[in-house]
Amino acid sequence: MGRKAIWIGLLGLALGGICAAQQGGAPVDPLTIRVDGLPKGFAGQRYEVHLLAHGGGAPYTWEITDGKLPAGVDFHSDGVLHGVPTEVGTFDFTVTVRDSSSPGYEQHKKLTLTILAGLLLEWGKYPAVNGKRVEGSVLASNQTDKDFDLTFIAVAVDDNGRATALGYQRFPMKPNTMSMEIPFGENLPPGSYQVNVDAVGESGTSTIFRARLVPKERSEVVGEP
């Protein structure tokens, strides 16, 4: 090989090295968001999820660019969703992550966060007066994936603030139990009563779910004519 050919070869290697160096700032892997979905949360219970990105150039900066989160939940620039949700429902939003490379890259992803009432109470039979008896029922649901001990109590409170028990039960409730009917009722002396229904679900020593139902109107028990 002649001297000229050797110099041409060396020049090619040098130019290749320069091109590689110029491309060294580009990300080896494309920037991606590594999350397929979010775990469900429960109203009144702490929620925390850390979103992850891959590729591009770390560190990353996150923000929500569309949609909304449930009240009580925040999203930080480090990709952490956390807080104590105070409302139930399904919340759709879009997260955007940006890397630190130059030029910078960004990716977007639509996510859905579902917040449930871990313990849900609904009226089965709306409270009514039947003669001297105030009675009704509720439908209780354990929407979590854990067992909890349910304590149920219904009371009627008269104008003097005196409470009379209409029903009390305590029993274990299996996960994903839906619309279990719990009746209540008691004979009461004549008077005007406010019915209050409360339930508490306890899972372990640190997780407590609460629910309450109160009818819009008072129950009027009429005496004998």
RACOR-V879122 format. One record per helix or strand of 2 or more residues. SS is the DSSP state (H for helix, E for strand). FROM is the first residue (numbers start at 1). LEN is the number of residues. If there is no record, write none. Layout:
SS&FROM&LEN, SS&FROM&LEN
This chain:
H&3&23, E&32&2, E&41&2, E&46&5, E&53&2, E&61&7, E&73&3, E&80&5, E&89&10, E&106&11, E&119&12, E&133&10, E&148&10, E&163&11, E&177&11, E&191&13, E&207&8, E&219&3
